[in-house]
Amino acid sequence: MVGDDGQVVLPLGLLAEAGLDAGSRLLAFSDGDGRIVLQREADAIERLLGEGTL
């Protein structure tokens, strides 16, 4: 459920399965109608830097 302030609470099991801890920095983006993707901030930066090098 999305709260009035826009916050969403994720189950601890899901976070553990994804390798995330409380306080993990995440990026959120839309991936189509009704779908939101969360990605570790560090992984997104690494991916961007990796794509820019040969």
PDB file with one MODEL, atoms N, CA, C and O in Angstrom:
MODEL        1
ATOM      1  N   MET A   1       0.841  -1.173   0.000  1.00  0.00           N
ATOM      2  CA  MET A   1       0.000   0.000   0.000  1.00  0.00           C
ATOM      3  C   MET A   1       0.891   1.242   0.000  1.00  0.00           C
ATOM      4  O   MET A   1       1.921   1.284   0.673  1.00  0.00           O
ATOM      5  N   VAL A   2       0.482   2.234  -0.754  1.00  0.00           N
ATOM      6  CA  VAL A   2       1.184   3.515  -0.778  1.00  0.00           C
ATOM      7  C   VAL A   2       0.501   4.435   0.227  1.00  0.00           C
ATOM      8  O   VAL A   2      -0.702   4.679   0.146  1.00  0.00           O
ATOM      9  N   GLY A   3       1.288   4.942   1.173  1.00  0.00           N
ATOM     10  CA  GLY A   3       0.750   5.835   2.191  1.00  0.00           C
ATOM     11  C   GLY A   3       0.443   7.214   1.625  1.00  0.00           C
ATOM     12  O   GLY A   3       0.832   7.529   0.501  1.00  0.00           O
ATOM     13  N   ASP A   4      -0.250   8.029   2.398  1.00  0.00           N
ATOM     14  CA  ASP A   4      -0.600   9.387   1.985  1.00  0.00           C
ATOM     15  C   ASP A   4       0.634  10.223   1.654  1.00  0.00           C
ATOM     16  O   ASP A   4       0.564  11.153   0.850  1.00  0.00           O
ATOM     17  N   ASP A   5       1.757   9.889   2.274  1.00  0.00           N
ATOM     18  CA  ASP A   5       3.004  10.630   2.035  1.00  0.00           C
ATOM     19  C   ASP A   5       3.832  10.018   0.911  1.00  0.00           C
ATOM     20  O   ASP A   5       4.939  10.482   0.640  1.00  0.00           O
ATOM     21  N   GLY A   6       3.309   8.974   0.246  1.00  0.00           N
ATOM     22  CA  GLY A   6       4.007   8.339  -0.868  1.00  0.00           C
ATOM     23  C   GLY A   6       4.964   7.241  -0.468  1.00  0.00           C
ATOM     24  O   GLY A   6       5.610   6.643  -1.328  1.00  0.00           O
ATOM     25  N   GLN A   7       5.071   6.960   0.825  1.00  0.00           N
ATOM     26  CA  GLN A   7       5.992   5.925   1.277  1.00  0.00           C
ATOM     27  C   GLN A   7       5.393   4.540   1.107  1.00  0.00           C
ATOM     28  O   GLN A   7       4.187   4.334   1.243  1.00  0.00           O
ATOM     29  N   VAL A   8       6.287   3.589   0.800  1.00  0.00           N
ATOM     30  CA  VAL A   8       5.912   2.186   0.659  1.00  0.00           C
ATOM     31  C   VAL A   8       6.806   1.380   1.591  1.00  0.00           C
ATOM     32  O   VAL A   8       8.017   1.600   1.633  1.00  0.00           O
ATOM     33  N   VAL A   9       6.224   0.455   2.334  1.00  0.00           N
ATOM     34  CA  VAL A   9       6.985  -0.416   3.228  1.00  0.00           C
ATOM     35  C   VAL A   9       7.170  -1.762   2.528  1.00  0.00           C
ATOM     36  O   VAL A   9       6.211  -2.364   2.046  1.00  0.00           O
ATOM     37  N   LEU A  10       8.416  -2.219   2.483  1.00  0.00           N
ATOM     38  CA  LEU A  10       8.732  -3.494   1.840  1.00  0.00           C
ATOM     39  C   LEU A  10       9.010  -4.552   2.903  1.00  0.00           C
ATOM     40  O   LEU A  10       9.639  -4.245   3.916  1.00  0.00           O
ATOM     41  N   PRO A  11       8.562  -5.772   2.703  1.00  0.00           N
ATOM     42  CA  PRO A  11       8.817  -6.842   3.672  1.00  0.00           C
ATOM     43  C   PRO A  11      10.319  -7.103   3.834  1.00  0.00           C
ATOM     44  O   PRO A  11      11.074  -7.057   2.863  1.00  0.00           O
ATOM     45  N   LEU A  12      10.739  -7.378   5.072  1.00  0.00           N
ATOM     46  CA  LEU A  12      12.157  -7.629   5.342  1.00  0.00           C
ATOM     47  C   LEU A  12      12.695  -8.800   4.525  1.00  0.00           C
ATOM     48  O   LEU A  12      13.840  -8.759   4.074  1.00  0.00           O
ATOM     49  N   GLY A  13      11.887  -9.844   4.327  1.00  0.00           N
ATOM     50  CA  GLY A  13      12.326 -10.989   3.540  1.00  0.00           C
ATOM     51  C   GLY A  13      12.669 -10.606   2.109  1.00  0.00           C
ATOM     52  O   GLY A  13      13.640 -11.104   1.539  1.00  0.00           O
ATOM     53  N   LEU A  14      11.872  -9.725   1.539  1.00  0.00           N
ATOM     54  CA  LEU A  14      12.126  -9.251   0.179  1.00  0.00           C
ATOM     55  C   LEU A  14      13.422  -8.457   0.114  1.00  0.00           C
ATOM     56  O   LEU A  14      14.213  -8.615  -0.816  1.00  0.00           O
ATOM     57  N   LEU A  15      13.630  -7.603   1.106  1.00  0.00           N
ATOM     58  CA  LEU A  15      14.879  -6.827   1.151  1.00  0.00           C
ATOM     59  C   LEU A  15      16.085  -7.744   1.290  1.00  0.00           C
ATOM     60  O   LEU A  15      17.093  -7.554   0.611  1.00  0.00           O
ATOM     61  N   ALA A  16      15.987  -8.733   2.161  1.00  0.00           N
ATOM     62  CA  ALA A  16      17.093  -9.672   2.362  1.00  0.00           C
ATOM     63  C   ALA A  16      17.372 -10.453   1.079  1.00  0.00           C
ATOM     64  O   ALA A  16      18.528 -10.647   0.702  1.00  0.00           O
ATOM     65  N   GLU A  17      16.323 -10.892   0.421  1.00  0.00           N
ATOM     66  CA  GLU A  17      16.472 -11.645  -0.827  1.00  0.00           C
ATOM     67  C   GLU A  17      17.180 -10.810  -1.899  1.00  0.00           C
ATOM     68  O   GLU A  17      17.935 -11.342  -2.712  1.00  0.00           O
ATOM     69  N   ALA A  18      16.929  -9.505  -1.889  1.00  0.00           N
ATOM     70  CA  ALA A  18      17.547  -8.607  -2.858  1.00  0.00           C
ATOM     71  C   ALA A  18      18.925  -8.125  -2.406  1.00  0.00           C
ATOM     72  O   ALA A  18      19.598  -7.401  -3.140  1.00  0.00           O
ATOM     73  N   GLY A  19      19.349  -8.523  -1.203  1.00  0.00           N
ATOM     74  CA  GLY A  19      20.654  -8.100  -0.706  1.00  0.00           C
ATOM     75  C   GLY A  19      20.666  -6.665  -0.211  1.00  0.00           C
ATOM     76  O   GLY A  19      21.702  -6.002  -0.252  1.00  0.00           O
ATOM     77  N   LEU A  20      19.518  -6.179   0.257  1.00  0.00           N
ATOM     78  CA  LEU A  20      19.409  -4.810   0.736  1.00  0.00           C
ATOM     79  C   LEU A  20      19.255  -4.795   2.247  1.00  0.00           C
ATOM     80  O   LEU A  20      18.681  -5.712   2.834  1.00  0.00           O
ATOM     81  N   ASP A  21      19.769  -3.751   2.867  1.00  0.00           N
ATOM     82  CA  ASP A  21      19.647  -3.547   4.298  1.00  0.00           C
ATOM     83  C   ASP A  21      18.887  -2.252   4.548  1.00  0.00           C
ATOM     84  O   ASP A  21      18.723  -1.439   3.638  1.00  0.00           O
ATOM     85  N   ALA A  22      18.425  -2.060   5.773  1.00  0.00           N
ATOM     86  CA  ALA A  22      17.823  -0.785   6.148  1.00  0.00           C
ATOM     87  C   ALA A  22      18.851   0.315   5.891  1.00  0.00           C
ATOM     88  O   ALA A  22      20.022   0.177   6.242  1.00  0.00           O
ATOM     89  N   GLY A  23      18.412   1.380   5.289  1.00  0.00           N
ATOM     90  CA  GLY A  23      19.307   2.498   4.986  1.00  0.00           C
ATOM     91  C   GLY A  23      19.979   2.400   3.631  1.00  0.00           C
ATOM     92  O   GLY A  23      20.716   3.309   3.247  1.00  0.00           O
ATOM     93  N   SER A  24      19.745   1.315   2.889  1.00  0.00           N
ATOM     94  CA  SER A  24      20.324   1.198   1.550  1.00  0.00           C
ATOM     95  C   SER A  24      19.818   2.339   0.673  1.00  0.00           C
ATOM     96  O   SER A  24      18.638   2.688   0.716  1.00  0.00           O
ATOM     97  N   ARG A  25      20.708   2.910  -0.113  1.00  0.00           N
ATOM     98  CA  ARG A  25      20.321   3.997  -1.020  1.00  0.00           C
ATOM     99  C   ARG A  25      19.845   3.386  -2.329  1.00  0.00           C
ATOM    100  O   ARG A  25      20.551   2.599  -2.960  1.00  0.00           O
ATOM    101  N   LEU A  26      18.636   3.764  -2.722  1.00  0.00           N
ATOM    102  CA  LEU A  26      18.004   3.187  -3.900  1.00  0.00           C
ATOM    103  C   LEU A  26      17.573   4.273  -4.876  1.00  0.00           C
ATOM    104  O   LEU A  26      17.289   5.406  -4.489  1.00  0.00           O
ATOM    105  N   LEU A  27      17.533   3.903  -6.138  1.00  0.00           N
ATOM    106  CA  LEU A  27      16.918   4.731  -7.174  1.00  0.00           C
ATOM    107  C   LEU A  27      15.625   4.052  -7.572  1.00  0.00           C
ATOM    108  O   LEU A  27      15.550   2.824  -7.612  1.00  0.00           O
ATOM    109  N   ALA A  28      14.616   4.836  -7.862  1.00  0.00           N
ATOM    110  CA  ALA A  28      13.331   4.298  -8.297  1.00  0.00           C
ATOM    111  C   ALA A  28      12.999   4.884  -9.659  1.00  0.00           C
ATOM    112  O   ALA A  28      13.188   6.077  -9.896  1.00  0.00           O
ATOM    113  N   PHE A  29      12.500   4.031 -10.556  1.00  0.00           N
ATOM    114  CA  PHE A  29      12.058   4.527 -11.854  1.00  0.00           C
ATOM    115  C   PHE A  29      10.893   3.700 -12.349  1.00  0.00           C
ATOM    116  O   PHE A  29      10.710   2.550 -11.950  1.00  0.00           O
ATOM    117  N   SER A  30      10.113   4.300 -13.219  1.00  0.00           N
ATOM    118  CA  SER A  30       8.945   3.631 -13.789  1.00  0.00           C
ATOM    119  C   SER A  30       9.394   2.731 -14.926  1.00  0.00           C
ATOM    120  O   SER A  30      10.250   3.104 -15.728  1.00  0.00           O
ATOM    121  N   ASP A  31       8.813   1.554 -14.988  1.00  0.00           N
ATOM    122  CA  ASP A  31       9.119   0.597 -16.054  1.00  0.00           C
ATOM    123  C   ASP A  31       7.821   0.154 -16.726  1.00  0.00           C
ATOM    124  O   ASP A  31       7.604  -1.030 -16.985  1.00  0.00           O
ATOM    125  N   GLY A  32       6.976   1.126 -16.997  1.00  0.00           N
ATOM    126  CA  GLY A  32       5.714   0.821 -17.655  1.00  0.00           C
ATOM    127  C   GLY A  32       4.539   1.027 -16.730  1.00  0.00           C
ATOM    128  O   GLY A  32       4.692   1.426 -15.575  1.00  0.00           O
ATOM    129  N   ASP A  33       3.393   0.754 -17.245  1.00  0.00           N
ATOM    130  CA  ASP A  33       2.141   0.980 -16.537  1.00  0.00           C
ATOM    131  C   ASP A  33       2.061   0.143 -15.267  1.00  0.00           C
ATOM    132  O   ASP A  33       2.012  -1.085 -15.334  1.00  0.00           O
ATOM    133  N   GLY A  34       2.047   0.793 -14.123  1.00  0.00           N
ATOM    134  CA  GLY A  34       1.875   0.106 -12.858  1.00  0.00           C
ATOM    135  C   GLY A  34       3.102  -0.603 -12.320  1.00  0.00           C
ATOM    136  O   GLY A  34       2.993  -1.403 -11.391  1.00  0.00           O
ATOM    137  N   ARG A  35       4.267  -0.328 -12.884  1.00  0.00           N
ATOM    138  CA  ARG A  35       5.478  -1.028 -12.447  1.00  0.00           C
ATOM    139  C   ARG A  35       6.542  -0.013 -12.042  1.00  0.00           C
ATOM    140  O   ARG A  35       6.841   0.923 -12.783  1.00  0.00           O
ATOM    141  N   ILE A  36       7.105  -0.213 -10.858  1.00  0.00           N
ATOM    142  CA  ILE A  36       8.202   0.621 -10.360  1.00  0.00           C
ATOM    143  C   ILE A  36       9.376  -0.302 -10.060  1.00  0.00           C
ATOM    144  O   ILE A  36       9.210  -1.349  -9.435  1.00  0.00           O
ATOM    145  N   VAL A  37      10.559   0.093 -10.509  1.00  0.00           N
ATOM    146  CA  VAL A  37      11.775  -0.690 -10.294  1.00  0.00           C
ATOM    147  C   VAL A  37      12.649   0.053  -9.298  1.00  0.00           C
ATOM    148  O   VAL A  37      12.838   1.265  -9.401  1.00  0.00           O
ATOM    149  N   LEU A  38      13.178  -0.684  -8.338  1.00  0.00           N
ATOM    150  CA  LEU A  38      14.137  -0.140  -7.383  1.00  0.00           C
ATOM    151  C   LEU A  38      15.505  -0.740  -7.682  1.00  0.00           C
ATOM    152  O   LEU A  38      15.622  -1.939  -7.938  1.00  0.00           O
ATOM    153  N   GLN A  39      16.535   0.094  -7.650  1.00  0.00           N
ATOM    154  CA  GLN A  39      17.895  -0.377  -7.928  1.00  0.00           C
ATOM    155  C   GLN A  39      18.846   0.290  -6.948  1.00  0.00           C
ATOM    156  O   GLN A  39      18.691   1.464  -6.612  1.00  0.00           O
ATOM    157  N   ARG A  40      19.846  -0.485  -6.489  1.00  0.00           N
ATOM    158  CA  ARG A  40      20.860   0.107  -5.615  1.00  0.00           C
ATOM    159  C   ARG A  40      21.501   1.279  -6.341  1.00  0.00           C
ATOM    160  O   ARG A  40      21.836   1.186  -7.522  1.00  0.00           O
ATOM    161  N   GLU A  41      21.666   2.366  -5.633  1.00  0.00           N
ATOM    162  CA  GLU A  41      22.291   3.553  -6.212  1.00  0.00           C
ATOM    163  C   GLU A  41      23.691   3.225  -6.747  1.00  0.00           C
ATOM    164  O   GLU A  41      24.051   3.644  -7.846  1.00  0.00           O
ATOM    165  N   ALA A  42      24.474   2.477  -5.968  1.00  0.00           N
ATOM    166  CA  ALA A  42      25.843   2.129  -6.373  1.00  0.00           C
ATOM    167  C   ALA A  42      25.843   1.294  -7.651  1.00  0.00           C
ATOM    168  O   ALA A  42      26.707   1.480  -8.508  1.00  0.00           O
ATOM    169  N   ASP A  43      24.885   0.378  -7.789  1.00  0.00           N
ATOM    170  CA  ASP A  43      24.808  -0.452  -8.996  1.00  0.00           C
ATOM    171  C   ASP A  43      24.469   0.393 -10.223  1.00  0.00           C
ATOM    172  O   ASP A  43      25.011   0.171 -11.305  1.00  0.00           O
ATOM    173  N   ALA A  44      23.575   1.359 -10.048  1.00  0.00           N
ATOM    174  CA  ALA A  44      23.197   2.236 -11.163  1.00  0.00           C
ATOM    175  C   ALA A  44      24.391   3.072 -11.608  1.00  0.00           C
ATOM    176  O   ALA A  44      24.620   3.237 -12.806  1.00  0.00           O
ATOM    177  N   ILE A  45      25.149   3.598 -10.656  1.00  0.00           N
ATOM    178  CA  ILE A  45      26.329   4.405 -10.992  1.00  0.00           C
ATOM    179  C   ILE A  45      27.373   3.546 -11.685  1.00  0.00           C
ATOM    180  O   ILE A  45      27.957   3.952 -12.690  1.00  0.00           O
ATOM    181  N   GLU A  46      27.604   2.359 -11.145  1.00  0.00           N
ATOM    182  CA  GLU A  46      28.588   1.448 -11.761  1.00  0.00           C
ATOM    183  C   GLU A  46      28.185   1.105 -13.197  1.00  0.00           C
ATOM    184  O   GLU A  46      29.029   1.071 -14.092  1.00  0.00           O
ATOM    185  N   ARG A  47      26.904   0.856 -13.408  1.00  0.00           N
ATOM    186  CA  ARG A  47      26.422   0.514 -14.745  1.00  0.00           C
ATOM    187  C   ARG A  47      26.637   1.687 -15.710  1.00  0.00           C
ATOM    188  O   ARG A  47      27.075   1.487 -16.843  1.00  0.00           O
ATOM    189  N   LEU A  48      26.331   2.900 -15.261  1.00  0.00           N
ATOM    190  CA  LEU A  48      26.531   4.077 -16.112  1.00  0.00           C
ATOM    191  C   LEU A  48      27.995   4.278 -16.452  1.00  0.00           C
ATOM    192  O   LEU A  48      28.336   4.570 -17.597  1.00  0.00           O
ATOM    193  N   LEU A  49      28.863   4.121 -15.458  1.00  0.00           N
ATOM    194  CA  LEU A  49      30.295   4.304 -15.697  1.00  0.00           C
ATOM    195  C   LEU A  49      30.840   3.199 -16.582  1.00  0.00           C
ATOM    196  O   LEU A  49      31.705   3.453 -17.421  1.00  0.00           O
ATOM    197  N   GLY A  50      30.355   1.987 -16.414  1.00  0.00           N
ATOM    198  CA  GLY A  50      30.796   0.860 -17.231  1.00  0.00           C
ATOM    199  C   GLY A  50      30.399   0.988 -18.679  1.00  0.00           C
ATOM    200  O   GLY A  50      31.139   0.566 -19.568  1.00  0.00           O
ATOM    201  N   GLU A  51      29.224   1.572 -18.931  1.00  0.00           N
ATOM    202  CA  GLU A  51      28.765   1.746 -20.317  1.00  0.00           C
ATOM    203  C   GLU A  51      29.544   2.828 -21.033  1.00  0.00           C
ATOM    204  O   GLU A  51      29.599   2.845 -22.263  1.00  0.00           O
ATOM    205  N   GLY A  52      30.158   3.747 -20.262  1.00  0.00           N
ATOM    206  CA  GLY A  52      30.882   4.842 -20.888  1.00  0.00           C
ATOM    207  C   GLY A  52      32.333   4.526 -21.199  1.00  0.00           C
ATOM    208  O   GLY A  52      33.024   5.355 -21.792  1.00  0.00           O
ATOM    209  N   THR A  53      32.815   3.350 -20.817  1.00  0.00           N
ATOM    210  CA  THR A  53      34.214   3.002 -21.061  1.00  0.00           C
ATOM    211  C   THR A  53      34.301   1.897 -22.089  1.00  0.00           C
ATOM    212  O   THR A  53      33.369   1.112 -22.260  1.00  0.00           O
ATOM    213  N   LEU A  54      35.423   1.845 -22.766  1.00  0.00           N
ATOM    214  CA  LEU A  54      35.662   0.788 -23.767  1.00  0.00           C
ATOM    215  C   LEU A  54      36.696  -0.173 -23.285  1.00  0.00           C
ATOM    216  O   LEU A  54      37.028  -1.126 -23.989  1.00  0.00           O
TER     217      LEU A  54
ENDMDL
END
